[in-house]
Amino acid sequence: MQLTETGESRVNGYLFILERSLKTFLPPDIVRDAVREIDSHLRERIAAADGAPNERVALEKILGELGPPLRVAQAYSAERAVDEAVTTGRVVAIFTALWRVAARTTIGFFVALAASVGYIVGWAFLVVAMMKPISPHNVGLWVDDATGVPHQLGVLFPAPAGNHDIAGYWLIPVCVVLGILIVRATHLWARRFLSRWRERRALARMGGFVA
Amino acid sequence: MSHETWQEQLRRGSLDLAILLSVSSGPRYGLAIIQHLDAFTDLVVTEGTIYPILARLTREGVLDATWVEDEAPHPRKYYRLTRAGARRLEQMKREWRAFAGKITRLIDAAESTDHATH
């Protein structure tokens, strides 16, 4: 079927909406590739519709079977960030995906918050371990001289008066182990949450596959 | 769970396998995959939602995608299984057959009990 100017405008309008929607969350090269693929799909279907008596009816049927551009864009968007995080397991990807999910659901917000705290606490232990050899008199597990009760752990400038460090250089391996354990546990927990969220999201998205 | 939800879950769970099977015999482009699936199943209802799945499978390294410019009046993006994809497909086929076998045995057992009691 050779499209008239009106038909061509309808196809271009569809692709324009799809492109605009995809651009809000996908990098430009991936948007170009996705739009090109959908364009190719449409051209192939239109070419195969030779002999259709009514261009408008035939075109609307083709576009209807493809699905509304916003739904197609949504299908691209829903899992992309989460997919990348679950597949690669990279910290940046996990963090990005967590905050994407946080923006959409309440549970996601609290999980992102908890994961942020986990990462920060874990890294704080590692920083303490790194700082100990650099500034040994300012890093420690601080105990009040008067009461003998430990009340602070970390890097303090200046070192607190009336306190002493009871951990010494043992602080380094303890903080390294704790830091790694907390970061690792937070990471695995966040990745598992995203993986489950992706499965739930996939089910919710299945309107597209239902007859 | 409603019957519709159960059907949706079945469709969703089998769509990745169906797509990988579609390209197992050789490279296919998006519309050809959809037409192949249509010929054997009713898995695809909204064609546009297949492309994001193809994109995800490509990102996961299960499929490899290549644009072919000179085969038709418009370029076509062909998908083929990677080695990792072939391994995953074999694993999925094994698991599918095992799962289907277990459910079939369960149905047979339930039906034979029914016949015995009536």
Interface residues (C-beta under 8 A of the other chain):
Chain A: I30 D33 A34 R36 E37 I38 D39 S40 H41 R43 E44 R45 A47 E65 L66 G67 P69 R71 V72 A75 Y76 E79 R80 D83 E84 T87 A202 L203 M206 G208 F209 V210 A211
Chain B: E4 T5 Q7 E8 Q9 R11 R12 L15 Y29 G30 L31 D42 L43 V44 V45 T46 E47 G48 T49 Y51 P52 I53 A55 R56 R59 E60 W67 A72 P73 H74 P75 R76 K77
